[in-house]
Amino acid sequence: MVQVNFYNGFIDEDFRKAMMAQQKDAAAAVQKYTDQLKSEGKPVNYVDIDRIEREWMAKIPRPPLKSLIDHIDHIAKVAGIDHVGLGSDFDGVSGATPQGIDSAADLPKITQALLDRGYSAEDIKKILGGNLMRVFREVEGVSHEMQAASAK
């Protein structure tokens, strides 16, 4: 199953190229910060490094929601509707998500965009978690079978 990550660098080629173009300067800014702290005998603070990285990322225009929906649509066409889900990674993409997708509260926008593309309610339910729950049930079943076999 493919859990679609919402990170702009994965779903939009223009964003990825812009990010790569500024990568050296962004890394230099982080290095300058860490060097300064080390020279002062202070510990490096991850929160401040994350802030610096977010500031650099914010210089790149966020792609439209369409980029994410195109990505979901492509995976559904290649792998099949029964093999796609959402893996957002809201806790790890440092604010680099498409326009209008800032938290789980924005998931209805994805639902609406999929409806607008002609996806059925049943298929959307699969994408929004039904496929993941099916796979979890299958994994749990195999686990029980393996436990029973090893007990013999």
C-alpha positions as CSV (number, residue, x, y, z in Angstrom):
1,M,0.0,0.0,0.0
2,V,1.2,3.5,-0.8
3,Q,0.6,6.1,1.9
4,V,0.8,9.4,0.1
5,N,3.1,11.9,1.9
6,F,2.1,15.5,1.5
7,Y,5.6,16.9,1.4
8,N,5.8,19.4,-1.4
9,G,9.2,18.1,-2.5
10,F,7.6,14.7,-3.2
11,I,4.5,15.9,-5.0
12,D,5.6,18.9,-7.1
13,E,8.6,18.9,-9.4
14,D,8.8,22.7,-9.5
15,F,8.9,22.9,-5.7
16,R,11.6,20.2,-5.6
17,K,13.8,22.1,-8.1
18,A,13.5,25.4,-6.2
19,M,14.3,23.6,-3.0
20,M,17.4,22.0,-4.5
21,A,18.5,25.4,-5.9
22,Q,18.5,27.0,-2.5
23,Q,19.7,23.9,-0.6
24,K,23.4,25.1,-0.4
25,D,22.4,28.5,1.0
26,A,19.9,27.0,3.5
27,A,22.5,24.5,4.7
28,A,25.0,27.4,5.1
29,A,22.5,29.3,7.3
30,V,22.0,26.3,9.5
31,Q,25.8,25.8,9.7
32,K,26.4,29.4,10.6
33,Y,23.8,29.1,13.4
34,T,25.3,25.9,14.8
35,D,28.9,27.3,14.5
36,Q,27.9,30.4,16.4
37,L,26.3,28.4,19.2
38,K,29.3,26.1,19.5
39,S,31.7,29.0,19.6
40,E,29.7,30.4,22.5
41,G,29.7,27.0,24.3
42,K,25.9,26.7,23.9
43,P,24.0,23.6,22.9
44,V,22.5,23.4,19.4
45,N,18.8,23.8,19.6
46,Y,16.7,21.6,17.1
47,V,13.8,24.0,17.4
48,D,15.8,26.9,16.1
49,I,17.3,24.7,13.3
50,D,13.8,23.8,12.3
51,R,12.8,27.4,12.4
52,I,15.7,28.3,10.1
53,E,14.8,25.5,7.7
54,R,11.1,26.6,7.7
55,E,12.2,30.2,6.9
56,W,14.1,29.0,3.8
57,M,11.3,26.7,2.8
58,A,8.8,29.6,3.1
59,K,10.8,31.4,0.3
60,I,9.4,28.9,-2.2
61,P,5.8,29.3,-3.3
62,R,3.7,26.4,-2.1
63,P,2.2,24.3,-4.9
64,P,-1.6,24.2,-5.3
65,L,-3.7,21.5,-3.8
66,K,-4.0,20.1,-7.3
67,S,-0.4,18.8,-7.1
68,L,-1.4,16.6,-4.2
69,I,-4.6,15.4,-5.8
70,D,-2.6,14.7,-9.1
71,H,-0.2,12.6,-7.0
72,I,-3.0,10.6,-5.3
73,D,-4.7,10.2,-8.7
74,H,-1.5,8.9,-10.3
75,I,-0.9,6.3,-7.6
76,A,-4.5,5.2,-7.7
77,K,-4.2,4.7,-11.5
78,V,-0.8,2.9,-11.3
79,A,-1.3,0.8,-8.1
80,G,-5.1,0.5,-8.1
81,I,-7.6,2.1,-5.8
82,D,-7.2,-0.7,-3.2
83,H,-3.6,0.2,-2.7
84,V,-3.5,4.0,-2.0
85,G,-4.0,5.9,1.3
86,L,-3.0,9.1,3.0
87,G,0.2,9.3,5.0
88,S,0.4,13.1,5.3
89,D,3.5,13.3,7.6
90,F,2.1,16.5,9.1
91,D,4.6,16.0,12.0
92,G,7.7,15.8,9.8
93,V,7.3,18.0,6.7
94,S,8.1,21.3,8.4
95,G,5.1,23.2,7.0
96,A,6.0,22.2,3.4
97,T,2.5,21.1,2.4
98,P,0.4,22.3,-0.6
99,Q,-1.7,25.4,-0.4
100,G,-4.7,25.0,1.9
101,I,-3.4,21.8,3.6
102,D,-2.0,22.9,6.9
103,S,-3.4,20.3,9.3
104,A,-5.8,17.3,9.5
105,A,-8.6,19.9,9.7
106,D,-8.0,20.5,5.9
107,L,-8.6,16.8,4.9
108,P,-12.2,17.6,3.8
109,K,-10.6,19.6,1.0
110,I,-8.9,16.4,-0.3
111,T,-12.3,14.6,-0.1
112,Q,-14.0,17.4,-2.1
113,A,-11.2,17.5,-4.7
114,L,-11.4,13.7,-5.2
115,L,-15.2,14.0,-5.5
116,D,-14.6,16.7,-8.1
117,R,-12.4,14.3,-10.0
118,G,-15.1,11.7,-10.2
119,Y,-14.0,9.4,-7.4
120,S,-16.9,7.5,-5.8
121,A,-17.7,7.8,-2.1
122,E,-16.6,4.1,-1.7
123,D,-13.2,4.8,-3.4
124,I,-12.7,7.9,-1.3
125,K,-13.4,6.0,1.9
126,K,-10.7,3.5,0.8
127,I,-8.2,6.3,0.3
128,L,-9.1,8.0,3.5
129,G,-8.4,5.0,5.7
130,G,-10.4,2.0,4.5
131,N,-7.4,0.5,2.6
132,L,-5.1,1.0,5.6
133,M,-7.6,-0.7,8.0
134,R,-8.0,-3.6,5.6
135,V,-4.3,-4.1,5.4
136,F,-4.0,-3.9,9.2
137,R,-6.7,-6.6,9.6
138,E,-4.8,-8.8,7.1
139,V,-1.5,-8.3,9.0
140,E,-3.2,-9.1,12.2
141,G,-4.6,-12.3,10.8
142,V,-1.2,-13.4,9.5
143,S,0.3,-12.6,12.9
144,H,-2.3,-14.8,14.7
145,E,-1.6,-17.6,12.2
146,M,2.1,-17.4,12.8
147,Q,1.6,-17.4,16.6
148,A,-0.6,-20.4,16.4
149,A,1.9,-22.3,14.2
150,S,4.8,-21.5,16.5
151,A,2.8,-22.7,19.5
152,K,2.6,-26.2,18.0
